[in-house]
Amino acid sequence: MTGKIVLENLKNRPMRSLLSILLIGVPVTLILTLVGLTQGMLTDSQNRQRGVGADIIIRGSTVSSVISFSGASIPAGVADKVQQQPHVKLAMGVINHPVDLPLFITGMDVAKFTQMSGGFTFDQGGPLQGPDDILVDRYYAEQRHLRVGQTVNLINHDWRLAGVIEPGKMARLVVPMRTLQELDAATGKLGQIYVTVDAPANINLVVEGLRGLLKNYPVNTMAEYTAMYNVNQIPAIKEFTVVVAAIGVVIGVAVVWLSMYMVVLQRTREIGILKALGASKAFILGIILIEAMLLGAGGTILGIVFSYGAQWLIRTLVPASFQMAIVYAWWPRVAAITQAAAILGALYPGLSAARQDPIEALAYE
């Protein structure tokens, strides 16, 4: 009986119900989009680092966290010294420059990169030929509407687009290392060094040797390094997520409170009739709470649907700058947050309805 009353109440005022669900769904979408962007960008970075094919990474002394690229603080001679170590098959240095954050342009020796990773796969065009050539991945080309042969101005320099590569290997933007070093006034300097060894069994042995040799530079296996790509390495991201979730709760409470308060005002006579027929305070409160929880459930479902829409928009408009994943593990969390907000928002109107005097309610106009 309670369920039937609740459903009829929702059906009889469809516009109010739909607006309440919509307003609850908006903060759900915000939370899922934020979490999805964080997870999607970290996963993309992980995959691109793994695509290098290296076993070990050496980072500069100025690095502050796993998600930040150090400046060019490693002398190029360090890569030559690493190359000479036992069991080292190949050492390759690169340099990075921020452009259209969160994107970086990467300078590298493409011949060494091809030896280490198998090289790039080209959708269009071909490899770097001249000092002012640039390669971009498919996502960046789509985002900027670029074509092979076109001139691209980045970091106050004109580049000729030589080729469009498949995403997933180290960088979205690739230029000759010597050119980028000259533009950054970092001739003879590197940002990172990638290392491959002669056999997987020797990786830890080489790491220990390099840590003893290069005491001023962080040395990690690629497995260790990619494992560090998590939210704990992003400054203040946890706090920011908590703030967004708290805003969602506040909005949810306000929306449900207003909706349920209007329900109580509009149904004063109905509540009086129910109480005159013997309905208890708990029964009246239960009707209000169940209706609020249904609105919360509807808002959660709508927010999940909207998160897919947000993912589609990001993939369509800015596929190179941002990557969004659908994080299923957060669905029950946002559902719990929404239900808590719905219950909190419905408590005061529900208790007010439960305390109404049936005679006064029946006399209400």
C-alpha positions in Angstrom: 0.0 0.0 0.0 2.8 2.4 0.9 4.5 1.8 -2.4 1.3 2.5 -4.3 0.7 5.7 -2.5 4.3 6.9 -3.2 4.1 6.0 -6.9 0.8 7.8 -7.3 2.2 10.8 -5.7 5.2 10.9 -8.1 2.9 10.3 -11.1 0.4 13.0 -10.2 3.2 15.6 -10.2 5.5 14.5 -13.0 7.2 17.9 -13.6 8.2 18.3 -10.0 9.5 14.8 -9.8 11.5 15.1 -13.1 13.0 18.4 -12.0 14.0 17.0 -8.6 15.6 13.9 -10.3 17.4 16.2 -12.7 18.8 18.5 -10.0 19.9 15.5 -7.9 21.5 14.0 -11.1 23.7 17.0 -11.7 26.1 16.6 -8.7 26.2 12.8 -9.3 27.4 13.6 -12.8 30.0 16.0 -11.5 31.4 13.4 -9.0 31.5 10.7 -11.6 33.1 13.0 -14.2 35.8 14.1 -11.8 36.6 10.6 -10.8 36.5 9.4 -14.4 38.8 12.1 -15.6 41.3 11.4 -12.8 41.3 7.6 -13.5 41.2 8.0 -17.3 44.2 10.3 -17.4 46.3 8.2 -15.0 45.5 5.1 -17.0 46.4 6.8 -20.3 49.7 7.9 -18.8 50.4 4.4 -17.5 49.7 2.9 -20.9 51.9 5.4 -22.8 54.8 4.8 -20.4 54.5 1.1 -20.8 54.4 1.6 -24.6 58.0 2.8 -24.4 59.2 -0.8 -23.9 61.7 0.2 -21.3 62.6 -1.8 -18.2 63.9 1.1 -16.0 63.4 4.8 -15.9 65.8 7.4 -14.5 64.3 10.8 -13.7 65.8 14.2 -13.1 66.8 15.5 -9.7 64.2 18.3 -9.9 61.2 15.9 -10.2 58.5 16.5 -7.6 56.1 13.7 -8.1 55.3 10.8 -10.4 52.9 12.9 -12.5 55.4 15.7 -13.1 58.1 15.7 -15.7 61.4 17.0 -14.4 63.2 19.8 -16.2 66.3 19.0 -18.2 68.5 18.4 -15.3 70.4 15.3 -16.4 73.6 15.7 -18.3 73.6 13.8 -21.6 76.8 12.1 -20.5 74.8 10.2 -17.8 73.0 8.3 -20.6 76.3 7.3 -22.1 77.5 6.2 -18.6 74.3 4.1 -18.1 74.8 2.5 -21.6 78.2 1.2 -20.4 76.8 -0.6 -17.3 76.7 -4.4 -17.2 73.5 -6.0 -18.6 72.3 -2.6 -20.1 71.0 -3.2 -23.6 70.0 0.4 -24.5 69.8 3.8 -22.7 67.7 6.5 -24.3 67.4 10.0 -23.1 64.4 12.3 -23.8 63.4 15.9 -22.9 59.9 17.3 -22.3 58.4 20.7 -22.6 54.9 21.6 -21.4 52.5 22.8 -24.1 48.7 23.1 -23.9 48.7 21.6 -20.4 48.3 18.8 -19.5 50.1 18.0 -22.8 53.9 17.8 -23.3 56.0 17.9 -26.4 58.8 15.3 -26.2 62.2 15.5 -27.9 63.7 12.1 -28.6 66.2 10.2 -30.8 63.6 8.4 -32.9 66.1 5.7 -34.1 66.8 4.7 -30.5 63.1 4.8 -29.7 62.4 2.5 -32.6 65.1 0.1 -31.3 63.6 0.1 -27.8 59.8 0.0 -28.6 59.5 -1.1 -32.2 58.7 2.4 -33.3 55.6 4.3 -34.1 52.7 3.1 -36.2 51.6 5.8 -38.7 48.0 6.6 -39.6 49.3 9.3 -42.0 52.6 10.6 -43.2 55.9 9.2 -42.1 58.9 9.6 -39.7 60.8 12.8 -38.7 63.0 14.0 -41.5 64.1 17.5 -40.8 65.0 19.4 -37.5 61.6 21.2 -37.6 59.4 18.2 -38.2 56.8 17.1 -35.6 54.8 13.9 -35.1 51.4 14.1 -33.4 49.1 11.3 -32.3 45.7 10.7 -33.8 43.9 12.3 -30.8 45.8 15.5 -31.0 45.4 15.7 -34.8 41.6 15.2 -34.4 41.4 17.8 -31.6 43.3 20.4 -33.6 42.0 19.3 -37.0 45.6 18.9 -38.3 46.8 17.4 -41.6 50.2 16.1 -42.7 52.3 18.8 -44.3 50.5 21.6 -42.3 52.5 24.1 -40.2 51.9 23.8 -36.4 53.1 26.6 -34.1 54.0 25.4 -30.7 56.3 26.9 -28.0 56.8 29.9 -30.4 58.2 27.7 -33.1 56.8 26.6 -36.5 56.9 22.8 -37.0 56.0 20.9 -40.2 53.6 18.0 -39.4 55.4 15.0 -40.8 53.1 12.3 -39.6 50.1 11.2 -37.5 50.9 8.3 -35.2 48.7 5.8 -33.3 48.3 6.8 -29.6 49.8 4.7 -26.8 53.6 5.1 -27.1 55.2 7.6 -24.7 54.1 10.9 -26.2 51.4 12.7 -28.1 53.8 15.3 -29.6 57.3 14.2 -30.8 60.1 16.3 -32.2 63.9 15.8 -32.7 65.6 16.0 -29.3 68.4 18.3 -30.5 65.9 20.9 -31.7 63.9 20.9 -28.5 67.2 21.1 -26.5 68.2 24.2 -28.4 64.8 25.9 -28.0 64.9 25.2 -24.3 68.5 26.4 -23.9 69.2 22.9 -22.6 71.8 21.6 -25.0 73.4 18.5 -23.6 70.7 18.0 -21.0 68.0 15.4 -20.6 64.7 15.1 -18.7 64.5 11.3 -18.3 66.5 8.3 -19.4 64.8 5.0 -20.4 66.8 1.8 -20.0 66.3 -1.7 -21.4 68.3 -4.7 -20.0 69.5 -7.9 -21.7 67.2 -10.1 -19.6 64.2 -9.6 -17.3 66.1 -11.5 -14.5 68.7 -8.8 -14.5 66.3 -5.8 -14.1 66.6 -5.5 -10.3 70.4 -6.1 -10.5 70.8 -3.2 -12.9 68.5 -1.0 -10.8 70.6 -1.5 -7.7 73.7 -0.8 -9.6 72.3 2.4 -11.1 71.0 3.6 -7.7 74.6 3.3 -6.4 76.0 5.0 -9.4 73.4 7.8 -9.7 72.7 8.9 -6.2 71.1 12.2 -7.1 68.5 10.8 -9.5 65.4 8.6 -8.8 65.8 5.2 -10.4 62.8 2.8 -10.7 61.7 -0.2 -12.6 58.9 0.6 -15.1 56.7 -1.7 -13.0 57.4 0.4 -9.9 57.0 3.7 -11.8 53.7 2.9 -13.5 52.3 1.5 -10.2 52.8 5.0 -8.8 50.2 6.5 -11.2 47.4 6.7 -8.7 45.4 9.5 -7.0 47.7 9.6 -4.0 50.4 11.1 -6.3 48.1 14.0 -7.5 48.3 16.9 -5.0 45.0 17.6 -3.3 42.9 15.4 -5.6 41.4 13.5 -2.7 40.5 16.6 -0.9 39.0 18.1 -4.1 36.9 14.9 -4.6 35.7 15.2 -1.0 34.7 18.8 -1.5 32.8 18.0 -4.7 31.1 15.1 -3.0 30.2 17.4 -0.1 28.7 20.0 -2.5 26.7 17.1 -4.1 25.3 16.2 -0.7 24.4 19.9 0.1 22.7 20.2 -3.3 20.9 16.9 -2.9 19.7 17.8 0.6 18.4 21.2 -0.5 16.6 19.8 -3.6 15.0 17.0 -1.6 14.1 19.3 1.3 12.4 21.8 -1.0 10.6 19.1 -3.0 9.4 17.2 0.1 8.4 20.4 1.9 6.3 21.4 -1.1 4.8 17.9 -1.0 3.8 18.3 2.6 2.2 21.6 1.9 0.3 20.4 -1.1 -0.9 17.2 0.6 -1.9 18.6 4.0 -5.5 17.4 3.5 -4.4 14.0 2.2 -2.1 13.6 5.2 -5.0 14.6 7.5 -7.3 12.0 5.9 -4.6 9.3 6.3 -4.1 10.2 10.0 -7.9 10.2 10.5 -8.0 6.7 9.0 -5.5 5.6 11.6 -2.2 6.1 9.9 0.7 6.3 12.4 3.4 8.9 12.5 5.9 6.2 11.3 3.7 5.5 8.3 3.5 9.1 7.3 7.2 9.6 7.8 7.9 6.4 5.8 5.9 7.7 2.8 7.9 10.9 2.7 11.3 9.1 3.1 10.5 6.4 0.5 9.5 9.1 -2.0 12.7 11.0 -1.3 14.8 7.8 -1.7 13.1 7.1 -5.1 14.0 10.6 -6.2 17.5 9.9 -5.1 17.6 6.6 -7.0 16.3 8.4 -10.1 18.9 11.1 -9.7 21.7 8.5 -9.4 20.6 6.7 -12.5 20.3 9.9 -14.5 23.7 11.0 -13.2 25.3 7.8 -14.4 23.7 8.2 -17.8 24.9 11.8 -18.0 28.5 10.6 -17.1 28.4 8.6 -20.3 27.4 11.7 -22.2 30.2 13.6 -20.5 32.6 10.9 -21.7 31.3 11.2 -25.2 31.7 15.0 -25.2 35.3 14.8 -24.0 36.2 12.1 -26.5 34.7 14.2 -29.3 36.0 17.7 -28.3 39.3 17.2 -26.4 40.5 13.6 -26.8 44.1 14.5 -26.5 43.9 16.9 -23.5 41.6 14.8 -21.4 40.7 11.1 -21.1 37.7 10.0 -19.0 37.0 6.5 -17.8 33.7 5.1 -16.5 34.6 4.1 -13.0 32.1 1.4 -12.0 33.4 1.1 -8.5 32.1 4.6 -7.8 28.5 3.8 -8.8 27.6 2.4 -5.3 29.4 5.2 -3.6 27.5 7.9 -5.4 24.3 5.9 -4.8 25.1 5.9 -1.1 25.9 9.6 -1.1 22.7 10.4 -2.9 20.5 8.3 -0.7 22.1 9.9 2.4 21.3 13.3 1.0 17.8 12.3 0.1 17.1 11.0 3.6 18.6 14.0 5.3 16.6 16.3 3.0 13.3 14.5 3.7 13.7 14.2 7.5 12.4 17.6 8.4 9.4 17.7 6.0 8.6 14.1 6.9 8.7 14.8 10.7 6.6 17.9 10.1 4.0 15.9 8.2 4.0 13.2 10.9 3.3 15.7 13.6 0.4 17.3 11.9 -2.9 17.4 13.7 -5.5 15.5 11.7 -8.3 18.0 12.5 -6.3 21.0 11.5 -5.1 19.2 8.4 -8.6 18.4 7.3 -9.6 22.0 7.8 -6.7 23.2 5.7 -7.6 25.0 2.5 
